């Protein structure tokens, strides 16, 4: 299951980049969030945190257990994940389209999260 979700994470990063380059900023931010979410889910599984792929539960478990309690991941990853989630919510349900800058920031943030998690679980 780890490999499947890592593969999905990589696909979502690739999709986010393609969408960003096509000026589809809302869709890019959406995929950037899912890249990070899938990686956080894999990290929970890898470090033995019992979890199901539910947004609130994964973010809570990752940030609470792996960031705050065990300190496996840097503290700033909590804010990064929640910012990505907020951008995704704005992209999917907001009254205005996201800017190119927001989509670019989401993409960079997702790359940082995915690479940080990947380095910890596959040194």
Secondary structure, DSSP 8 states (H G I E B T S, - for coil): -HHHHHHHHHHHHHHHHHHHHTT-HHHHHHHHHHHHHHHHHHHHHHTT----S-HHHHHHHIIIIIIIIS--S-THHHHHHHHHHHHHHHHHH-SS---HHHHHHHHHHHHHHHHHHHHHH--
